[in-house]
């Protein structure tokens, strides 16, 4: 409409040729969020197996750091004393600096010895899933490690259906949890989105919104 409407208004054409065409129906999301129980099981298992993967998950869920931004984070970007993560404008997908608070439930993990062992200019998510001075890990390394653990947990009977659960599901889960607990504006600001529609793309609504039962009647 941004192209065709002005052409109609200025008399170059009589009608928008696409007017009246129904938009394509949106497909149902294939990716889904983690339930509270699933998230707890996975985080506990990952904590035991891979420190690097564990921190990537809680930074996605709690700070809404994008996977591509994670690969550029260095130790000095994480300030455990003040409880925030700095995403520089040169590293951010939106090219805007963002300071993401670390939720209190996760903050204690950022005071562990892991954060004192490496030079502050090292990449946190480095080559071979270890901190590294220059080389980040491959974009699919964390994803594959995560999927491997999910499959193991399913085989062990710890998890049921894992269809739709992916590495990127942690950001969906984080945004959905923030929207439901703290509101859409908090989620939008925390994610660094300029448009609320970008935030809502990640939100997964419940099949039955039981909170609606708390609506006060008029009688």
Secondary structure, 3 states (H helix, E strand, C coil): CCCHHHHHHCCCCCCCCCCCCCCCCCCCCCCCCCCHHHHHHHHHHHHHHCHHHHHHHHHHHHHCCCHHHHCCCEHHHEECCCCEEEECCCCCCCCCCEEEECCHHHHHHHHCHHHHCCCCCCECCEHHHCCECCCECCCCHHHHHHHHHHHHHHHCCCCCCCCCCCCCHHHHHHHHHHHHHHCHHHHHHHHCCCCHHHHHCCCCCCCCCHHHHHCCCCC
